[in-house]
Each structure stands twice: as structure tokens, then as C-alpha cells.
């Protein structure tokens, strides 16, 4: 009878080990996906910041080149 109990315990431990290894693999994959997503988001934000800076420069140049709304004319 103790062999039967011992076998059941061994099988249960094996299932626990397999489940723990599976969870570790899932966690590792999730962390890798998270890191890749974080890098893509950081890159996209950098690109948006650059576009905003360009747009501001274009607006500033347009304002400088356009005739002013001077109230003295009239």
C-alpha cells in the first residue's frame, strides 16, 4: 500500500513540476512580448515627437513669412 501512495505522490509532484515549467515558459514569452511592445511604443512616440517638432517649425516659418495683421494700416 505504501508503494501505491508513494506512486501517487510521485505522479502528483511530476504534474506540479510540469505545470510550473509551463507557467515559467508562458511568463518568459509574455515578458518578451511586453518588451517588444514597449520598444515599438517608445519608437512610435519618438516618431510622433519628431513630427510635432517639424509641424511647429513649419508653423513658425509660415507665421514669420506671412504679412502681419497690423492695425496701423487703415
Wavefront OBJ file of the C-alpha trace (Angstrom):
o trace
v 0.000 0.000 0.000
v 2.815 2.416 0.726
v 4.098 1.830 -2.820
v 0.699 2.916 -4.148
v 0.737 6.088 -2.037
v 4.324 6.756 -2.985
v 3.481 6.366 -6.688
v 0.539 8.747 -6.387
v 2.749 11.308 -4.657
v 5.414 10.975 -7.348
v 2.822 11.439 -10.121
v 1.371 14.473 -8.353
v 4.819 16.010 -7.965
v 5.540 15.370 -11.626
v 2.293 17.148 -12.624
v 3.223 20.091 -10.397
v 6.696 20.291 -11.942
v 5.274 20.177 -15.468
v 2.712 22.873 -14.636
v 5.376 25.077 -13.038
v 7.650 24.710 -16.060
v 4.764 25.544 -18.372
v 3.911 28.666 -16.377
v 7.549 29.747 -16.408
v 7.623 29.385 -20.203
v 4.407 31.370 -20.557
v 5.780 34.087 -18.269
v 9.028 34.258 -20.257
v 7.133 34.579 -23.540
v 4.852 37.236 -22.086
v 7.818 39.228 -20.800
v 9.465 39.056 -24.234
v 6.270 40.218 -25.953
v 5.910 43.011 -23.403
v 9.456 44.193 -24.026
v 8.958 44.144 -27.809
v 5.711 46.082 -27.471
v 7.349 48.601 -25.144
v 10.135 49.157 -27.702
v 7.609 49.667 -30.509
v 5.607 52.140 -28.423
v 8.737 54.087 -27.468
v 9.733 54.239 -31.138
v 6.271 55.416 -32.183
v 6.273 58.112 -29.501
v 9.691 59.284 -30.677
v 8.422 59.486 -34.247
v 5.344 61.426 -33.136
v 7.518 63.846 -31.165
v 9.660 64.405 -34.269
v 6.575 65.044 -36.426
v 5.198 67.501 -33.874
v 8.532 69.346 -33.814
v 8.560 69.549 -37.618
v 4.973 70.813 -37.650
v 5.835 73.507 -35.108
v 8.820 74.600 -37.190
v 6.667 74.788 -40.327
v 4.036 76.833 -38.488
v 6.680 79.186 -37.076
v 8.217 79.685 -40.534
v 4.783 80.312 -42.047
v 3.969 82.890 -39.387
v 7.311 84.607 -39.900
v 6.876 84.721 -43.687
v 3.234 85.845 -43.676
v 2.442 89.528 -43.564
v 1.391 90.512 -40.073
v -2.073 91.633 -39.117
v -1.006 95.150 -38.441
v -3.667 97.512 -37.152
v -1.718 100.521 -38.452
v -2.971 100.025 -41.995
v -6.054 101.952 -42.355
l 1 2 3 4 5 6 7 8 9 10 11 12 13 14 15 16 17 18 19 20 21 22 23 24 25 26 27 28 29 30 31 32 33 34 35 36 37 38 39 40 41 42 43 44 45 46 47 48 49 50 51 52 53 54 55 56 57 58 59 60 61 62 63 64 65 66 67 68 69 70 71 72 73 74
